[in-house]
Amino acid sequence: MSSESVAPARLSQNQLDEIVELHNRFMQGRLGGRRAVVKKLDLTGLSLKECDMRQADFSGCDMQRMDLTGANFKEASLYACNLSNANLNKTIFVRADLRGARIESANLAGANLDNADLRAGGLSTDGTFSQGQNVNFRGANLAGARLSGSLAASADFSDAIMSKVNLTGADLRGAKFEGADLTEAEIKGAQLFGANLKSTILTGVGLSDISGSGADMTGAITDENVGKPISALDEPLAKLIKEHRNWVATVGKQGRQLDLSGFDLRILLSLAGERLTALKSIGARFCGMDLTDIQLQSSVLDNSDFRSCFIRGADFRGSSMRDVRMSHADLRNADFRALVFEMGDGSKRSSKCDLEGANLRYTNCAGARFNGSSFRFSDLSYADFTGCDLSGADFTGARLDGVIFEGVTVADVICDEDAPEVLKKSPSAAE
């Protein structure tokens, strides 16, 4: 007997549709109906959109990239399923068995997981069911989802979007939330003993429900430390922006530089299209804002928080962005190239965009330009760099787990020996 794993059998969409039809007959008590029992099969990319799959059994199935929008899996078994990158928008998982499921990077916005079983479980190397793998929600969108009463002990919600999620009474002992956005989450009665809440966004959350739980809140953003309110500025922001533009236009001879360091800017909702060249904004909070087409050339933005921002087409050329947090941000077609200045003696000086130590986990950078940018010791895990120009970029010490590098330009890239092969195609990559 060979010990090699055998690829799961593949179902077609037509075959799956037939199973759904028989299952519907079964649920309605009609003649010829049969409960759907679909174990350890390959369903990748197929659709169960708005299907009634109550009490069905999909244990061990590969369900990656499936469209399960609005489907009803109430009391169904999805034990040890791989639901990574699936569309689970408004999907119903009430009292469903999701033990050991992998739900990484899936969209669960508005999903209902009330009383779902999210404990450890999984498949062993020989394909039999086991008890070992924790549920993985890393990077998933759970905004507005209901997990009240769920058993999610030791589950991994790292970098997940969980704004306004309902965790009332959920068992979350030992769960990982590092980097997650829990803005206005309802956590009353949740068990959080030993949970990892490092660097989470907890604004609008009742911290009394966390105090005394032993949860690690190192670096967490709360209502107490989120930053100074806009009302604390010495002049109206519109006036300060006008003065700042005058300061830039006159090379500092008139007006004054705008300094938003330490301010919480989220109440503005949008700065789209604003011309804020040479802005100083160290440690500011931009989380969730619309910054489409904003101009921030030569700005100092170190330690600022841009998580979940819309930053398409923005201009960051020559800016200092050390240790910024940009997980889940939309950076498509943004410009992070170096700025070149002509000196009085005819020479030229180049100022690179410095993203050293930045967190760009799960960002969408498709089509962006990073010529000459520094990503030294940054975390780019699961970011999408499709079609990006990375010429001359420095990836020394960067974390590159699961990064998409399709169709990239990589001339003169600097990277480590264990970097993806696509980066090492550059003539200077091995230097």
GULUM-120194 format. One record per residue (C-alpha): x, y, z negated. Coordinates in Angstrom, 1 decimal, decimal comma, always signed. Layout:
BEGIN
X / Y / Z
...
***
This chain:
BEGIN
+0,0 / +0,0 / +0,0
+1,4 / +3,4 / +1,0
+1,5 / +6,0 / -1,8
+1,3 / +8,9 / +0,7
-1,7 / +11,2 / +0,5
-4,2 / +10,9 / +3,3
-5,7 / +14,0 / +4,9
-9,4 / +14,4 / +4,0
-11,9 / +13,6 / +6,8
-13,1 / +16,7 / +8,7
-16,7 / +17,6 / +9,1
-18,1 / +19,7 / +12,0
-20,6 / +22,5 / +11,5
-23,3 / +20,3 / +13,1
-22,6 / +17,5 / +10,7
-22,8 / +19,8 / +7,8
-26,0 / +21,3 / +9,0
-27,6 / +17,8 / +9,2
-26,5 / +17,2 / +5,6
-28,1 / +20,5 / +4,6
-31,4 / +19,6 / +6,3
-31,6 / +16,2 / +4,5
-30,7 / +17,9 / +1,2
-33,5 / +20,4 / +1,7
-35,9 / +17,5 / +2,3
-34,7 / +15,9 / -0,9
-35,2 / +19,0 / -3,0
-38,7 / +19,5 / -1,6
-39,6 / +15,8 / -2,2
-40,2 / +15,2 / +1,5
-39,9 / +11,8 / +3,2
-36,4 / +10,9 / +4,4
-34,6 / +13,4 / +2,2
-31,2 / +12,7 / +0,7
-29,2 / +14,5 / -1,9
-26,0 / +16,0 / -0,5
-23,0 / +14,1 / -1,8
-20,0 / +15,4 / +0,1
-16,8 / +14,4 / -1,7
-13,2 / +15,0 / -0,8
-13,9 / +16,2 / +2,7
-12,4 / +19,0 / +4,8
-15,0 / +21,8 / +5,3
-12,5 / +24,7 / +5,9
-14,0 / +27,6 / +7,8
-17,5 / +26,2 / +8,0
-20,7 / +28,0 / +6,8
-23,3 / +27,4 / +4,2
-24,6 / +30,9 / +4,2
-27,8 / +31,3 / +2,3
-28,3 / +27,6 / +2,1
-30,0 / +25,9 / -0,9
-27,4 / +23,4 / -2,2
-28,8 / +23,1 / -5,8
-27,6 / +19,9 / -7,5
-25,4 / +18,9 / -4,5
-22,0 / +17,3 / -5,0
-19,0 / +18,7 / -3,2
-16,4 / +17,4 / -5,6
-12,8 / +17,6 / -4,4
-13,7 / +19,2 / -1,0
-11,4 / +21,7 / +0,8
-13,7 / +24,7 / +1,2
-11,2 / +27,3 / +2,1
-12,4 / +30,3 / +4,1
-16,0 / +29,1 / +4,1
-18,9 / +31,6 / +4,4
-21,0 / +30,8 / +1,3
-22,7 / +34,2 / +1,2
-25,9 / +34,0 / -0,8
-25,8 / +30,2 / -1,1
-27,4 / +28,6 / -4,1
-25,2 / +26,1 / -6,0
-27,2 / +26,0 / -9,1
-26,3 / +22,9 / -11,2
-24,1 / +21,7 / -8,3
-20,8 / +20,0 / -8,7
-17,8 / +21,7 / -7,1
-15,3 / +19,9 / -9,3
-11,7 / +20,5 / -8,2
-12,8 / +22,2 / -4,9
-10,5 / +24,6 / -3,1
-12,6 / +27,8 / -2,5
-9,6 / +30,1 / -1,8
-10,3 / +33,0 / +0,5
-14,0 / +31,9 / +0,8
-16,8 / +34,5 / +1,0
-18,8 / +33,9 / -2,2
-20,6 / +37,2 / -2,1
-23,8 / +37,0 / -4,1
-23,4 / +33,2 / -4,3
-25,3 / +31,5 / -7,2
-23,2 / +29,1 / -9,4
-25,6 / +29,0 / -12,4
-24,7 / +25,9 / -14,6
-22,5 / +24,7 / -11,7
-19,5 / +22,4 / -12,4
-16,4 / +24,4 / -11,2
-13,9 / +22,6 / -13,4
-10,4 / +22,8 / -11,9
-11,6 / +24,8 / -8,9
-9,2 / +27,0 / -7,0
-10,9 / +30,3 / -6,1
-7,8 / +32,4 / -5,3
-8,4 / +35,6 / -3,2
-12,1 / +34,7 / -2,8
-14,8 / +37,4 / -2,6
-17,2 / +36,8 / -5,5
-18,7 / +40,3 / -5,5
-22,1 / +40,0 / -7,1
-21,8 / +36,3 / -7,7
-23,8 / +34,7 / -10,5
-21,7 / +32,3 / -12,6
-23,9 / +32,2 / -15,7
-23,1 / +29,2 / -17,8
-20,9 / +27,7 / -15,1
-18,3 / +25,2 / -16,4
-14,9 / +26,7 / -15,6
-12,7 / +24,4 / -17,7
-9,6 / +22,6 / -16,6
-9,8 / +19,7 / -14,2
-8,4 / +18,6 / -10,8
-7,3 / +15,9 / -8,5
-4,2 / +13,8 / -9,1
-1,7 / +12,9 / -6,5
-3,6 / +9,7 / -5,5
-6,8 / +11,7 / -4,9
-8,6 / +10,6 / -8,1
-10,1 / +13,1 / -10,4
-8,1 / +14,3 / -13,4
-8,0 / +16,8 / -16,2
-5,2 / +19,3 / -15,8
-5,7 / +22,2 / -13,5
-7,1 / +25,4 / -14,8
-9,6 / +27,4 / -12,6
-7,7 / +29,9 / -10,5
-9,4 / +33,3 / -9,7
-6,1 / +35,1 / -9,0
-6,7 / +38,2 / -6,9
-10,4 / +37,3 / -6,4
-13,1 / +40,0 / -6,2
-15,6 / +39,4 / -9,0
-17,0 / +42,9 / -9,2
-20,5 / +42,7 / -10,7
-20,4 / +39,0 / -11,1
-22,1 / +37,3 / -14,0
-20,0 / +34,9 / -16,1
-22,0 / +35,2 / -19,3
-21,8 / +32,0 / -21,3
-19,3 / +30,4 / -18,9
-16,6 / +28,1 / -20,2
-13,5 / +29,6 / -18,7
-10,9 / +28,8 / -21,3
-7,3 / +29,2 / -19,9
-8,7 / +30,3 / -16,5
-6,4 / +32,6 / -14,5
-8,0 / +36,0 / -13,5
-4,7 / +37,7 / -12,8
-5,0 / +40,8 / -10,5
-8,8 / +40,0 / -10,1
-11,2 / +42,8 / -9,4
-13,7 / +42,5 / -12,3
-15,3 / +45,9 / -12,6
-18,8 / +45,7 / -14,3
-18,5 / +41,9 / -14,6
-20,7 / +40,4 / -17,3
-18,6 / +38,2 / -19,7
-21,2 / +38,2 / -22,5
-20,5 / +35,2 / -24,8
-18,0 / +33,6 / -22,4
-15,4 / +31,3 / -23,7
-12,2 / +33,0 / -22,5
-9,7 / +31,7 / -25,0
-6,2 / +31,7 / -23,5
-7,4 / +33,1 / -20,2
-5,0 / +35,2 / -18,1
-6,2 / +38,6 / -17,0
-2,8 / +40,3 / -16,4
-3,3 / +43,2 / -13,9
-7,0 / +42,7 / -13,6
-9,5 / +45,6 / -13,3
-12,1 / +45,2 / -16,0
-13,6 / +48,7 / -15,7
-17,0 / +48,8 / -17,6
-17,0 / +45,1 / -18,1
-19,5 / +43,7 / -20,6
-17,6 / +41,5 / -23,1
-19,9 / +41,4 / -26,1
-19,5 / +38,1 / -27,9
-16,8 / +36,8 / -25,6
-14,1 / +34,6 / -27,1
-10,7 / +36,1 / -26,2
-8,4 / +34,5 / -28,7
-4,9 / +34,3 / -27,2
-6,0 / +35,8 / -23,9
-3,5 / +37,7 / -21,8
-4,8 / +41,2 / -21,1
-1,5 / +42,8 / -20,1
-1,7 / +45,8 / -17,7
-5,5 / +45,4 / -17,4
-7,8 / +48,3 / -16,7
-10,2 / +48,4 / -19,7
-11,8 / +51,8 / -19,4
-15,5 / +51,8 / -20,3
-15,0 / +48,6 / -22,3
-16,0 / +48,2 / -26,0
-12,6 / +47,5 / -27,5
-14,2 / +46,5 / -30,8
-15,1 / +43,2 / -29,1
-11,3 / +42,6 / -28,5
-9,8 / +43,8 / -31,7
-8,8 / +41,0 / -33,9
-8,9 / +38,4 / -31,1
-5,1 / +38,1 / -30,9
-5,3 / +39,1 / -27,2
-2,2 / +40,6 / -25,7
-3,1 / +44,1 / -24,5
+0,5 / +45,3 / -23,7
+0,3 / +48,1 / -21,1
-3,5 / +47,9 / -20,8
-5,3 / +51,1 / -19,8
-8,1 / +52,1 / -22,1
-10,3 / +55,2 / -22,6
-7,8 / +56,3 / -25,2
-4,7 / +56,2 / -23,0
-6,0 / +56,6 / -19,4
-4,6 / +60,1 / -19,1
-5,5 / +63,8 / -19,4
-8,9 / +64,8 / -17,9
-9,0 / +67,2 / -15,0
-10,7 / +69,7 / -17,2
-7,3 / +70,1 / -19,0
-5,8 / +71,8 / -16,0
-5,0 / +75,5 / -16,6
-6,8 / +76,5 / -13,4
-9,5 / +74,9 / -11,2
-7,9 / +72,2 / -9,0
-9,0 / +73,8 / -5,8
-7,1 / +77,0 / -6,7
-4,0 / +75,0 / -7,8
-4,1 / +73,1 / -4,4
-4,2 / +76,4 / -2,6
-1,2 / +77,7 / -4,6
+0,6 / +74,5 / -4,0
+0,2 / +74,7 / -0,2
+1,5 / +78,3 / -0,4
+4,5 / +77,1 / -2,4
+5,3 / +74,5 / +0,3
+4,8 / +76,9 / +3,2
+7,1 / +79,5 / +1,7
+9,7 / +76,9 / +0,5
+9,0 / +77,8 / -3,1
+9,1 / +81,6 / -2,8
+5,4 / +82,0 / -3,5
+2,7 / +80,0 / -5,3
+3,7 / +77,0 / -7,5
+4,1 / +73,3 / -7,2
+1,1 / +71,2 / -8,2
+1,9 / +68,9 / -11,1
-0,7 / +66,2 / -11,8
+1,6 / +64,0 / -13,9
-0,3 / +62,0 / -16,6
-3,8 / +63,1 / -15,3
-6,7 / +60,8 / -14,8
-8,0 / +61,7 / -11,4
-10,6 / +59,1 / -10,9
-13,5 / +61,4 / -11,5
-12,6 / +63,2 / -8,2
-13,6 / +60,0 / -6,3
-11,8 / +61,3 / -3,1
-8,8 / +63,4 / -2,0
-9,2 / +62,1 / +1,6
-7,4 / +64,2 / +4,1
-5,9 / +66,6 / +1,6
-2,5 / +68,2 / +2,4
-0,4 / +67,7 / -0,8
+3,1 / +67,5 / +0,5
+5,8 / +67,5 / -2,3
+3,2 / +66,8 / -5,0
+4,5 / +65,9 / -8,4
+2,3 / +63,3 / -10,0
+4,2 / +60,9 / -12,3
+2,1 / +58,4 / -14,2
-1,3 / +59,6 / -12,8
-4,4 / +57,4 / -12,4
-5,9 / +57,3 / -8,8
-7,5 / +53,8 / -9,3
-10,3 / +53,2 / -6,8
-10,1 / +56,6 / -5,1
-10,5 / +57,4 / -1,4
-7,1 / +58,7 / -0,3
-7,7 / +58,1 / +3,4
-5,3 / +60,2 / +5,6
-3,9 / +62,1 / +2,6
-0,5 / +63,8 / +3,2
+1,9 / +63,1 / +0,4
+5,3 / +63,5 / +2,1
+8,3 / +64,0 / -0,2
+6,1 / +63,6 / -3,3
+7,2 / +62,2 / -6,7
+4,6 / +59,5 / -7,6
+6,6 / +57,3 / -9,9
+4,6 / +55,0 / -12,3
+1,2 / +56,2 / -10,8
-1,7 / +53,7 / -10,5
-3,2 / +53,3 / -7,1
-5,0 / +50,0 / -7,7
-7,9 / +49,3 / -5,3
-7,5 / +52,7 / -3,6
-8,4 / +53,3 / +0,1
-5,2 / +54,8 / +1,5
-5,6 / +54,1 / +5,2
-3,5 / +56,3 / +7,5
-1,9 / +58,1 / +4,5
+1,5 / +59,8 / +4,9
+4,0 / +58,9 / +2,1
+7,2 / +59,5 / +4,1
+10,2 / +60,2 / +1,9
+8,3 / +59,9 / -1,3
+9,5 / +58,4 / -4,6
+7,1 / +55,7 / -5,6
+9,0 / +53,7 / -8,1
+7,0 / +51,3 / -10,3
+3,7 / +52,3 / -8,8
+0,8 / +49,9 / -9,0
-1,1 / +49,4 / -5,8
-2,6 / +45,9 / -6,0
-5,7 / +45,5 / -3,8
-5,1 / +48,9 / -2,1
-5,9 / +49,3 / +1,5
-2,7 / +50,7 / +3,1
-3,5 / +49,9 / +6,7
-1,6 / +52,2 / +9,2
-0,1 / +54,2 / +6,4
+3,3 / +55,8 / +6,9
+6,1 / +55,0 / +4,5
+9,1 / +55,8 / +6,7
+12,1 / +57,9 / +5,8
+12,0 / +61,6 / +6,3
+14,8 / +63,2 / +8,3
+15,9 / +66,7 / +7,6
+18,1 / +68,9 / +9,8
+20,8 / +70,7 / +7,7
+22,1 / +74,2 / +8,4
+25,4 / +72,8 / +9,7
+23,6 / +70,7 / +12,3
+23,9 / +67,4 / +10,4
+20,9 / +65,4 / +9,4
+19,9 / +64,0 / +6,0
+17,5 / +61,1 / +5,5
+15,2 / +60,6 / +2,5
+13,8 / +57,1 / +2,2
+10,5 / +56,1 / +0,7
+11,5 / +54,4 / -2,6
+9,1 / +51,6 / -3,7
+11,6 / +50,0 / -6,1
+9,8 / +48,0 / -8,8
+6,3 / +48,7 / -7,3
+3,4 / +46,2 / -7,5
+1,8 / +45,7 / -4,1
+0,1 / +42,3 / -4,9
-2,8 / +41,6 / -2,6
-2,5 / +44,8 / -0,7
-3,6 / +45,1 / +3,0
-0,6 / +46,8 / +4,7
-1,5 / +45,8 / +8,3
+0,0 / +48,2 / +10,8
+1,8 / +50,3 / +8,3
+5,3 / +51,6 / +8,9
+8,0 / +50,9 / +6,3
+11,1 / +51,8 / +8,3
+14,0 / +52,1 / +5,9
+11,7 / +51,7 / +2,8
+13,1 / +50,2 / -0,4
+11,2 / +47,3 / -1,9
+14,0 / +46,4 / -4,3
+12,7 / +44,2 / -7,2
+9,1 / +45,0 / -6,2
+6,2 / +42,4 / -6,3
+4,6 / +42,0 / -2,9
+2,9 / +38,6 / -3,6
+0,0 / +37,8 / -1,3
+0,3 / +41,2 / +0,5
-0,6 / +41,3 / +4,2
+2,1 / +43,0 / +6,4
+0,7 / +41,9 / +9,7
+2,0 / +44,1 / +12,5
+4,2 / +46,2 / +10,2
+7,5 / +47,9 / +11,2
+9,9 / +46,8 / +8,5
+13,1 / +47,9 / +10,3
+15,9 / +48,7 / +7,8
+13,7 / +47,9 / +4,8
+15,4 / +46,5 / +1,7
+13,7 / +43,5 / +0,1
+16,5 / +42,7 / -2,4
+15,1 / +41,0 / -5,5
+11,5 / +41,3 / -4,3
+8,8 / +38,7 / -5,0
+7,4 / +37,5 / -1,7
+5,1 / +34,6 / -2,7
+2,4 / +34,1 / -0,1
+3,2 / +37,3 / +1,8
+1,9 / +37,4 / +5,4
+4,6 / +38,6 / +7,8
+2,9 / +38,0 / +11,2
+4,0 / +40,2 / +14,1
+6,4 / +42,3 / +12,1
+9,5 / +44,2 / +13,3
+12,5 / +43,3 / +11,2
+15,6 / +44,8 / +12,8
+18,3 / +45,4 / +10,1
+16,2 / +44,2 / +7,2
+18,1 / +43,5 / +4,0
+16,8 / +40,5 / +2,0
+17,9 / +37,7 / -0,3
+19,0 / +34,2 / +1,0
+15,8 / +32,6 / -0,2
+13,6 / +35,2 / +1,7
+11,1 / +33,9 / +4,4
+12,8 / +33,0 / +7,6
+10,9 / +35,7 / +9,5
+12,9 / +38,4 / +7,6
+16,2 / +36,6 / +8,1
+15,9 / +36,9 / +11,9
+17,3 / +40,4 / +11,4
+21,0 / +40,7 / +12,4
+21,9 / +42,1 / +9,0
+19,6 / +40,1 / +6,8
+22,3 / +37,7 / +5,6
+24,8 / +40,4 / +4,8
***
